[in-house]
Amino acid sequence: MEHKFPFRPYTPERYEPDDMLARGREFYDFLDRRRSVRFFSDEPVPLRCVELAVLAANTAPSGAHQQPWKFVVVGDRATKRRIRDAAEVEERQNYEGGRLPAEWREALAPLETTSDKRYLEVAPWLVVCFAEKYGLRPDGGKTKHYYVNESVGIACGLFIAALHAMGLSTLTHTPNPMAFLTEICERPANERPYILFPVGYAAAGAEVPDLTRKPLEQAMVHYR
């Protein structure tokens, strides 16, 4: 079959059924041990670990292969402090100022989250994922992007999994509104903040909520 654009053969790995199931179970068990962390160590983490996690994120499928994401990595203390201060301004409005509706505060209560975001200073790296609402051509024109939220969400999931594979922890922090991240990170108008990830080792003695994930029969419907 002739193609207008370059194609190449693709032969993914295949496994015997028993091996397939064993690999799937091992991967599930590995991911099931992951937890979001709010208590970080300030122990340094090599930048190359963050780079590898971004490379893993970059393998994500995306609408029309436009890869509408940008990961901004922040490691200097002063900028992390600015981000924490700005995030806490918004979060105080959410938690203490009544901006969050009562139902949302009730849903968050078991997690014991507050407007205190000190981990944004403690974690050695902050990684802000920006979603590119549209592309910019060299002539200054705009290129429409498709399925931006879906594409960036998948990339962020792979980023989280890659960090977990390296023994690192993170948290999907989404202070609302997040426009301050555009200003602090000096990003162009075509990008909007999507998720703020603190990245590092979990602190010694870190605790996480004792949550259970919904069972398979609630997560999947086998339509017959």
MARDOBA-171391 format. One record per residue (C-alpha): residue number from 1; residue in one letter; x, y, z. Coordinates in pm, 1 decimal, always signed. Each point is the difference from the previous one (the first is absolute). Example, Ala and Ser with C-alpha at 12.3 -4.5 7.8 and 13.67 -1.06 7.14 Angstrom:
! MARDOBA-171391
    k  r        c1        c2        c3
    1  A   +1230.0    -450.0    +780.0
    2  S    +137.0    +344.0     -66.0
END
This chain:
! MARDOBA-171391
    k  r        c1        c2        c3
    1  M      +0.0      +0.0      +0.0
    2  E    +132.6    +341.4     -94.8
    3  H      +6.3    +278.0    +260.0
    4  K     +10.6    +372.3     -55.3
    5  F    +212.9     +44.2    +311.5
    6  P    +285.3    -216.4    +132.9
    7  F    -101.6    -325.9    +167.1
    8  R    +213.1    -282.0    +134.3
    9  P     -63.2    -359.3    +106.7
   10  Y    -108.3     -53.9    +360.0
   11  T     +22.1    -336.9    +171.7
   12  P     -74.8     +31.6    +372.9
   13  E    +101.8    -266.8    +246.2
   14  R    -235.7    -294.3     +43.5
   15  Y      -1.4    -241.6    +292.9
   16  E    -142.2    -338.5     +82.2
   17  P    -329.1     +28.8    +194.2
   18  D    +148.8     -97.6    +337.8
   19  D    +288.2    +241.2     -41.2
   20  M    -236.8    +270.3    -120.1
   21  L    -215.9     -33.9    +311.2
   22  A    +303.3     -10.8    +228.6
   23  R    +140.5    +317.8    -151.8
   24  G    -336.9    +173.1     +25.2
   25  R     -39.3     -99.2    +364.3
   26  E    +353.7    +113.2     +82.1
   27  F     -61.2    +338.7    -162.1
   28  Y    -332.2     +42.2    +180.6
   29  D    +155.5     -91.9    +336.5
   30  F    +280.9    +248.1     -63.9
   31  L    -238.9    +285.7     -79.5
   32  D    -234.6     -91.8    +283.6
   33  R    +281.8     +80.2    +244.6
   34  R     +15.1    +359.5    -124.9
   35  R    -143.4    +271.6    +220.0
   36  S     -19.4    +376.6     -25.0
   37  V    +237.6    +153.9    +253.4
   38  R     -18.7    +330.4    +188.7
   39  F    +306.7     -53.3    +218.1
   40  F    +326.8     +25.2    -190.2
   41  S    +366.8     -27.1     +84.9
   42  D    +227.4    +282.7    -113.0
   43  E    +258.5    -259.6    -106.0
   44  P    +131.1     +89.9    -347.4
   45  V    -131.3    -192.7    -299.9
   46  P    +204.3      -8.5    -322.1
   47  L    -146.8    +217.6    -273.6
   48  R     +45.5    -293.5    -236.4
   49  C    -276.4    -186.0    +187.8
   50  V    -241.3    +281.8     -80.0
   51  E    +118.0      +5.4    -359.7
   52  L     -65.2    -373.8     -33.7
   53  A    -349.4     +41.2    +143.6
   54  V     -70.6    +275.3    -253.8
   55  L    +133.2    -222.1    -278.4
   56  A    -241.2    -271.3    +117.8
   57  A    -284.5    +253.7      -3.2
   58  N    +105.3     +97.1    -349.0
   59  T     -83.6    -351.0    -126.2
   60  A    -370.6     +64.2     +63.5
   61  P    -243.7      -9.4    -289.9
   62  S    -149.7    +336.4     -89.8
   63  G    -261.0    +144.1    -231.5
   64  A    +147.2     +17.7    -352.2
   65  H    +340.0     -64.1    +165.9
   66  Q     +24.6    +367.4     +95.3
   67  Q    +141.7     -75.5    +347.2
   68  P    -161.5    +307.0    +160.5
   69  W    +197.2      -2.8    +325.0
   70  K    +294.9    +181.8    +151.2
   71  F    +164.5    -103.7    +328.6
   72  V    +168.0    +288.2    +182.5
   73  V    +251.2    -114.9    +262.0
   74  V     +73.7    +227.3    +296.5
   75  G    +277.0     -73.2    +247.1
   76  D    +121.5    +331.4    +138.8
   77  R    -110.2     +84.7    +351.9
   78  A    -119.3    +355.0     -71.6
   79  T    -235.4    -101.9    -279.8
   80  K    -138.0    -290.1    +201.5
   81  R     -72.2    +247.5    +280.0
   82  R    -183.4    +229.4    -241.8
   83  I    -209.2    -290.7    -123.7
   84  R     -84.2    -110.3    +354.6
   85  D     -97.4    +352.8    +104.6
   86  A    -222.6     +49.7    -304.4
   87  A    -158.0    -345.1     +34.5
   88  E     -81.3     +59.5    +365.3
   89  V    -165.7    +332.6     -80.2
   90  E    -243.4    -185.8    -224.9
   91  E     -38.5    -294.3    +233.1
   92  R     -85.0    +222.0    +297.1
   93  Q    -283.2    +138.8    -208.8
   94  N    -108.5    -356.7     -69.3
   95  Y     +23.9    -141.3    +351.2
   96  E     -41.8    +295.3    +235.6
   97  G    -164.7    +250.1    -233.6
   98  G    -291.1    -222.0     -92.8
   99  R     +73.7     -17.8    -371.5
  100  L     -28.5    -378.8      +8.5
  101  P    -363.1    -112.6     +23.7
  102  A     -95.8    -192.3    +311.9
  103  E     -36.7    -326.1    -194.4
  104  W    +358.0     +28.1    -126.6
  105  R    +137.5     +72.0    +347.3
  106  E    -192.2    -298.3    +132.9
  107  A    +145.7    -224.3    -271.2
  108  L    +352.7    +119.0     +84.5
  109  A     -40.1     -39.4    +376.1
  110  P    +124.5    -364.4     +21.3
  111  L    +325.0    +105.1    -172.4
  112  E     +63.6    +273.3    +260.8
  113  T    +127.7    +243.7    -261.3
  114  T     +38.4    +365.5     +94.8
  115  S    +124.5    +324.8    -149.9
  116  D    +348.8     -72.9    +138.3
  117  K    +211.2    -101.0    -300.4
  118  R    +345.9      -4.5    +157.6
  119  Y     +93.6    -305.3    -204.1
  120  L     +28.7    +232.4    -300.4
  121  E    +317.0    +135.7    +159.2
  122  V    +130.3    -325.6    +147.2
  123  A     -11.1    -222.7    -309.7
  124  P    +321.5     +38.0    -201.0
  125  W    -188.3     +48.0    -325.7
  126  L    -327.8    +154.6    -106.3
  127  V    -117.5    -100.9    -345.8
  128  V    -282.3    +198.6    -153.0
  129  C    -175.4    -161.2    -293.8
  130  F    -146.8    +257.2    -236.3
  131  A    -258.6     -87.3    -263.1
  132  E     +48.3    +169.1    -334.7
  133  K    -343.3    +132.9     -98.5
  134  Y    +130.4     +56.1    -352.8
  135  G    +331.5     -15.6    -179.5
  136  L    +208.5    +292.6    -118.7
  137  R    +141.1      +1.1    -350.8
  138  P    +332.8    +166.1     -81.3
  139  D    -189.6    +278.0    -179.2
  140  G    -197.4     +75.5    +315.7
  141  G    -318.0    -172.4    -114.8
  142  K    -196.8    -248.9    +207.8
  143  T     -38.4    -374.2     -53.2
  144  K    -314.1    -162.7    +137.6
  145  H     +61.1    -279.1    +249.5
  146  Y    -239.5    -290.1     +43.5
  147  Y     -95.8    -195.6    +314.1
  148  V    +231.4    +207.8    +216.0
  149  N    -138.8    -104.2    +340.5
  150  E      -5.5    -367.8     -90.2
  151  S    +351.0      +7.2    -144.4
  152  V    +157.4    +190.2    +288.9
  153  G    -181.0    -213.7    +256.4
  154  I    +146.7    -318.7    -147.7
  155  A    +348.7    +154.0      -6.5
  156  C     -31.1     +99.2    +365.6
  157  G    -104.3    -353.7     +92.2
  158  L    +312.6    -140.6    -161.8
  159  F    +209.6    +265.5    +175.6
  160  I    -139.1    -113.7    +336.9
  161  A     +60.5    -367.9     -80.8
  162  A    +358.3     +71.4    -106.7
  163  L     +76.0    +181.2    +326.0
  164  H    -144.2    -292.0    +195.9
  165  A    +220.3    -240.4    -199.1
  166  M    +306.8    +194.4    +118.9
  167  G    -106.1      -4.3    +364.9
  168  L    -106.8    +362.8      -2.1
  169  S    -323.3    +150.5    +125.0
  170  T    -226.3    +276.3    -123.3
  171  L    -339.2    +161.0     +41.6
  172  T    -245.1    +136.5    -255.0
  173  H     -40.9    +349.4    +137.8
  174  T    -251.1    +222.1    -177.9
  175  P     -43.7    +327.1    +187.9
  176  N    -290.4    +186.7    -154.0
  177  P     +39.7    +240.9    -170.5
  178  M    +353.7     -73.7    -122.6
  179  A     +75.5    +307.0    -211.3
  180  F    +284.7     +91.4    +236.3
  181  L    +197.9    -293.6    -139.5
  182  T     -12.2    +150.7    -349.2
  183  E    +147.4    +322.2    +135.9
  184  I    +264.8    -152.5    +226.9
  185  C    +113.9    -253.9    -260.3
  186  E     -10.5    +264.9    -273.9
  187  R    -207.6    -208.6    -238.4
  188  P    -164.5    +131.9    -320.3
  189  A    -371.1     +67.8     -41.3
  190  N     -64.3    -323.7    -188.3
  191  E     +83.8    -207.4    +308.2
  192  R    -214.2     -47.3    +309.9
  193  P    +104.6    -167.5    +325.2
  194  Y    -133.3    -353.3     +23.0
  195  I    +158.3    -170.5    +303.9
  196  L    +271.6     +97.8    +247.3
  197  F    +212.9    -298.7    +107.2
  198  P    +232.5     +13.1    +300.9
  199  V    +261.9    -268.7     -64.4
  200  G    +233.1    -165.8    +247.9
  201  Y     +43.0    -276.0    +253.5
  202  A    -272.5     -54.8    +256.3
  203  A    +107.7    +131.8    +339.4
  204  A    +103.0    -246.3    +267.9
  205  G    -313.9     -84.5    +193.3
  206  A    -228.0    +138.2    -271.1
  207  E    -362.7    -100.3     +35.8
  208  V    -273.9     -26.7    -260.7
  209  P    -374.9     -53.3     +40.9
  210  D     -90.6    -367.6     +31.9
  211  L    -210.8      -8.7    -312.7
  212  T    -140.6    -291.6    -194.4
  213  R     -52.1      +4.5    -373.0
  214  K    -329.1    -114.7    -142.7
  215  P      -6.2    -366.2    -103.6
  216  L      +2.4    -122.7    -356.6
  217  E    -374.6     -60.8      -6.4
  218  Q     -57.2    +367.5     +68.9
  219  A    +271.2    +126.3    -234.7
  220  M     -86.5    -215.1    -303.3
  221  V    -315.3    -104.3    -179.2
  222  H     +22.5    -306.7    -223.8
  223  Y    -265.5     +80.1    -256.6
  224  R    -138.9    -325.1    -143.2
END
